[in-house]
Amino acid sequence: MTTEYPANEPVAIVGTGRIACAIGRLLQLRGEPIAAVAGRSHDRSSRAAAFIGDKVRPAECGDLPRLARRVIIAVPDSEIAGVAETLKSAGLRNGLALHTSGALGPNVLAPLRDTGVSCGVLHPMQSVASAQEGVRQLTGITYGLGGDPAALAWSKQITQLLDSRWLQIEDDRWGSYHSGAVLASNGLIALVNISLRLFNAAGIESKEALEAITPLIRTTLQNITQLGVEAALTGPVARGDIDTIALHLAAMADLPVGMVSFYQAVSLQILAIARLRGLPESHSRQLENLLTSHAGPA
């Protein structure tokens, strides 16, 4: 497929959530003419259309093929295939379609591909709390891209409009890509939550503890960025300090077993990095035995 359309061709958006509204408004502000937005209800579509721009109209998903031949689908993962079927039934032919899921590749749009539509993925690797924040947060980031040549070319044009970088993902690698992104975001939240529980056990309120660890988190991220993962590593595992790790495990006696297991799993990953840095094998084996043999709370 080599379908291409000039930048002034109308664009339609399916979805009324944070990502749909933020990307729609950004593209409208940067010269991509957003013609319509379709959601689950007329009220939601109307609010999304008003947020994206004055000339954007609310519409039904089935009406979009007569309004635009370039479509961005920003709905929950479980709804993407259904949207593709609806657009196919409504007559979308020989156009361009992108979805914003990081977990699913372009093949989920197969019904549209069958009608000559070039299909691809435009996934913002960013955590967005609201549409308003998304307008600020979806520029200068990295997007995961993939798909048919024309759709891929359009997604690259969009990342350029948004002053962003892109990673091209093969069709069968989206699960690995997305799990990595999720761990970098939601995994960090889980890690901070457990950290706060441990501070609570030390008699420190969560708000005070969060204020205390925020500079530590920022400095750690800065060190990773500047030095790389191995050089940025510090702490008792990196030093081979077995007694300190034993102390940590003992202090977790009253925590839920899942939190202790999380600490053990993370510490084993830290140990793998420490080994790459040259931690003596004698220390490595003792730490590994301690972390894997500790039963945790009953």
C-alpha positions as CSV (number, residue, x, y, z in Angstrom):
1,M,0.0,0.0,0.0
2,T,1.3,3.4,-0.9
3,T,-1.7,5.6,-0.1
4,E,-0.6,9.1,0.9
5,Y,-2.5,12.2,1.5
6,P,-1.3,15.8,1.8
7,A,-1.1,17.5,5.2
8,N,-4.3,19.5,4.5
9,E,-6.5,16.4,4.1
10,P,-9.0,16.2,6.9
11,V,-8.4,14.0,9.9
12,A,-11.1,12.2,12.0
13,I,-10.6,10.9,15.6
14,V,-12.3,8.0,17.2
15,G,-12.3,8.4,21.0
16,T,-13.1,11.1,23.5
17,G,-10.6,10.3,26.3
18,R,-7.4,12.0,27.4
19,I,-5.2,10.8,24.6
20,A,-7.8,11.4,21.9
21,C,-8.5,14.9,23.0
22,A,-4.9,15.9,23.7
23,I,-3.5,14.5,20.4
24,G,-6.4,16.0,18.5
25,R,-5.9,19.5,20.0
26,L,-2.1,19.4,19.4
27,L,-2.5,18.3,15.8
28,Q,-5.2,21.0,15.2
29,L,-2.9,23.6,16.7
30,R,0.0,22.5,14.5
31,G,-1.8,22.5,11.2
32,E,-3.5,19.1,10.9
33,P,-7.2,19.9,10.1
34,I,-9.3,17.8,12.5
35,A,-12.7,17.5,10.9
36,A,-14.6,15.4,13.4
37,V,-14.5,13.3,16.6
38,A,-16.6,10.3,17.4
39,G,-17.3,8.8,20.8
40,R,-19.7,6.6,22.7
41,S,-22.3,9.4,23.0
42,H,-23.2,12.7,21.4
43,D,-22.4,14.5,24.7
44,R,-18.9,13.1,25.0
45,S,-18.2,13.7,21.3
46,S,-19.4,17.3,21.6
47,R,-17.2,18.0,24.6
48,A,-14.2,16.4,22.9
49,A,-14.9,18.4,19.7
50,A,-15.1,21.6,21.6
51,F,-11.8,20.9,23.4
52,I,-10.0,20.0,20.2
53,G,-11.0,23.1,18.2
54,D,-13.8,25.4,17.2
55,K,-14.4,23.9,13.7
56,V,-14.3,20.3,14.9
57,R,-17.7,18.6,14.7
58,P,-19.1,15.7,16.8
59,A,-20.1,12.7,14.7
60,E,-21.0,9.1,14.8
61,C,-18.2,6.6,14.0
62,G,-20.1,5.4,11.0
63,D,-20.2,8.9,9.6
64,L,-16.4,9.4,9.6
65,P,-15.5,7.8,6.2
66,R,-17.4,10.6,4.4
67,L,-15.7,13.3,6.5
68,A,-12.1,12.1,6.4
69,R,-9.8,9.5,4.9
70,R,-7.2,9.8,7.6
71,V,-8.4,8.4,11.0
72,I,-6.7,8.2,14.4
73,I,-8.3,5.6,16.7
74,A,-7.7,6.4,20.4
75,V,-10.0,4.0,22.3
76,P,-9.4,1.2,24.9
77,D,-7.5,-1.8,23.5
78,S,-10.6,-4.0,23.7
79,E,-12.6,-1.7,21.4
80,I,-10.1,-1.1,18.6
81,A,-11.1,-4.2,16.5
82,G,-14.8,-3.2,16.8
83,V,-14.0,0.3,15.6
84,A,-12.1,-1.1,12.6
85,E,-15.1,-3.2,11.7
86,T,-17.5,-0.2,12.0
87,L,-15.3,2.0,9.8
88,K,-15.0,-0.8,7.3
89,S,-18.8,-1.3,7.2
90,A,-19.3,2.5,6.9
91,G,-17.2,2.5,3.7
92,L,-13.7,3.6,4.7
93,R,-11.5,2.7,1.7
94,N,-8.0,3.4,0.6
95,G,-7.2,5.7,3.5
96,L,-4.9,5.9,6.5
97,A,-5.7,4.6,10.0
98,L,-3.6,4.7,13.1
99,H,-4.4,3.5,16.6
100,T,-2.7,4.7,19.8
101,S,-2.4,1.4,21.7
102,G,1.1,0.3,22.7
103,A,0.1,-3.3,23.4
104,L,-1.4,-4.1,20.0
105,G,0.3,-3.9,16.6
106,P,-1.3,-2.8,13.4
107,N,-2.8,-6.2,12.7
108,V,-5.7,-5.4,15.0
109,L,-6.9,-3.1,12.2
110,A,-7.0,-6.0,9.7
111,P,-10.6,-5.4,8.6
112,L,-9.6,-2.0,7.3
113,R,-6.4,-3.3,5.7
114,D,-8.7,-5.6,3.7
115,T,-10.3,-2.6,2.1
116,G,-7.1,-1.0,1.1
117,V,-6.5,1.2,4.1
118,S,-2.9,1.6,5.2
119,C,-2.8,0.7,8.9
120,G,-0.4,1.6,11.7
121,V,0.3,2.5,15.3
122,L,1.1,5.8,16.9
123,H,1.7,5.1,20.6
124,P,2.7,8.0,22.9
125,M,5.2,6.7,25.5
126,Q,3.9,9.0,28.2
127,S,1.6,9.0,31.3
128,V,-1.2,11.5,30.8
129,A,-3.4,12.4,33.8
130,S,-5.8,14.7,31.9
131,A,-6.5,16.0,28.4
132,Q,-5.3,19.5,29.5
133,E,-2.0,18.0,30.8
134,G,-1.7,15.9,27.7
135,V,-1.5,19.0,25.5
136,R,1.7,19.9,27.4
137,Q,3.0,16.4,27.9
138,L,2.7,14.8,24.5
139,T,5.4,16.9,22.8
140,G,9.1,16.3,23.1
141,I,8.6,12.6,24.0
142,T,9.0,9.2,22.2
143,Y,6.3,7.5,20.2
144,G,6.2,3.8,19.3
145,L,5.4,3.4,15.6
146,G,4.7,0.6,13.3
147,G,2.6,-0.6,10.4
148,D,2.2,-0.3,6.6
149,P,4.5,2.1,4.7
150,A,2.0,4.9,4.1
151,A,0.6,4.8,7.7
152,L,4.1,4.6,9.1
153,A,5.1,7.7,7.0
154,W,2.1,9.6,8.4
155,S,2.9,8.6,12.0
156,K,6.5,9.9,11.5
157,Q,5.1,13.2,10.2
158,I,3.0,13.5,13.3
159,T,5.9,12.9,15.6
160,Q,7.8,15.6,13.7
161,L,4.9,18.0,14.2
162,L,5.0,17.2,17.9
163,D,8.8,17.7,18.2
164,S,9.1,14.1,19.3
165,R,11.3,11.1,18.6
166,W,10.1,7.7,17.5
167,L,10.9,4.0,17.8
168,Q,9.8,1.6,15.1
169,I,8.4,-1.6,16.5
170,E,8.1,-4.9,14.5
171,D,4.6,-6.3,14.3
172,D,5.4,-9.2,16.6
173,R,7.3,-7.2,19.2
174,W,4.6,-4.9,20.7
175,G,4.1,-7.0,23.8
176,S,7.8,-6.7,24.7
177,Y,7.8,-3.0,23.9
178,H,4.7,-2.2,25.9
179,S,5.6,-4.2,29.0
180,G,8.9,-2.3,29.1
181,A,7.0,1.0,29.0
182,V,4.6,-0.1,31.6
183,L,7.3,-1.1,34.0
184,A,9.0,2.2,33.6
185,S,5.8,4.0,34.5
186,N,3.4,1.9,36.6
187,G,6.3,-0.2,38.0
188,L,7.8,2.9,39.4
189,I,4.5,3.8,41.1
190,A,4.3,0.3,42.7
191,L,7.9,0.7,43.9
192,V,7.3,4.1,45.4
193,N,4.1,2.7,47.1
194,I,6.1,-0.1,48.8
195,S,8.8,2.4,49.8
196,L,6.2,4.6,51.5
197,R,4.9,1.5,53.4
198,L,8.4,0.9,54.7
199,F,8.7,4.5,55.8
200,N,5.3,4.2,57.5
201,A,6.7,1.2,59.4
202,A,9.5,3.5,60.5
203,G,7.0,6.0,61.9
204,I,7.1,8.5,59.0
205,E,3.9,9.7,57.4
206,S,3.5,9.1,53.7
207,K,3.4,12.8,52.7
208,E,6.7,13.5,54.5
209,A,8.2,10.3,53.2
210,L,7.3,11.2,49.6
211,E,8.9,14.7,50.0
212,A,12.0,13.0,51.3
213,I,12.4,10.4,48.5
214,T,11.5,12.7,45.6
215,P,15.0,14.2,45.2
216,L,16.5,10.7,45.5
217,I,14.3,9.5,42.7
218,R,15.1,12.5,40.5
219,T,18.9,12.1,41.1
220,T,18.7,8.4,40.4
221,L,17.0,9.0,37.0
222,Q,19.5,11.7,36.2
223,N,22.4,9.4,37.0
224,I,20.9,6.7,34.8
225,T,20.5,9.1,31.9
226,Q,24.0,10.5,32.2
227,L,26.0,7.4,33.3
228,G,24.0,4.4,32.2
229,V,22.3,1.7,34.3
230,E,25.5,-0.1,35.6
231,A,27.4,3.0,36.6
232,A,24.4,4.6,38.3
233,L,23.9,1.6,40.6
234,T,24.6,2.2,44.3
235,G,23.4,0.6,47.6
236,P,23.9,-2.5,49.7
237,V,23.4,-5.1,46.9
238,A,26.0,-3.3,44.7
239,R,28.4,-3.4,47.6
240,G,27.7,-7.0,48.5
241,D,26.5,-6.0,52.0
242,I,24.8,-9.2,53.0
243,D,24.1,-8.1,56.6
244,T,22.2,-5.0,55.5
245,I,20.0,-7.1,53.1
246,A,19.2,-9.5,56.0
247,L,18.2,-6.5,58.1
248,H,15.9,-5.3,55.4
249,L,14.2,-8.7,55.1
250,A,13.8,-8.9,58.9
251,A,12.2,-5.4,59.0
252,M,9.6,-6.6,56.5
253,A,8.2,-9.3,58.7
254,D,4.8,-7.5,59.1
255,L,4.4,-6.4,55.5
256,P,2.1,-8.3,53.0
257,V,3.9,-11.2,51.4
258,G,3.5,-9.6,48.0
259,M,5.6,-6.6,49.0
260,V,8.3,-8.8,50.4
261,S,8.3,-10.8,47.1
262,F,8.6,-7.5,45.2
263,Y,11.6,-6.5,47.2
264,Q,13.2,-9.9,46.7
265,A,12.6,-9.8,42.9
266,V,13.9,-6.3,42.5
267,S,16.9,-7.1,44.6
268,L,17.7,-10.1,42.4
269,Q,17.6,-7.9,39.4
270,I,19.9,-5.4,41.1
271,L,22.2,-8.3,41.9
272,A,22.3,-9.2,38.2
273,I,23.5,-5.6,37.4
274,A,26.0,-5.7,40.3
275,R,27.5,-8.9,38.8
276,L,28.0,-7.1,35.5
277,R,29.9,-4.5,37.5
278,G,32.2,-7.1,38.9
279,L,30.7,-8.0,42.3
280,P,32.8,-10.9,43.6
281,E,31.0,-14.3,43.0
282,S,31.3,-15.2,46.6
283,H,29.2,-12.2,47.6
284,S,26.9,-12.8,44.7
285,R,26.1,-16.3,45.7
286,Q,25.5,-15.4,49.4
287,L,23.1,-12.6,48.4
288,E,21.3,-14.8,45.9
289,N,20.9,-17.6,48.5
290,L,19.6,-15.1,51.1
291,L,17.1,-13.5,48.7
292,T,15.8,-16.8,47.3
293,S,15.6,-18.7,50.6
294,H,13.9,-16.0,52.7
295,A,10.3,-17.3,53.3
296,G,8.8,-13.9,54.2
297,P,5.9,-13.4,56.6
298,A,3.6,-16.3,57.3
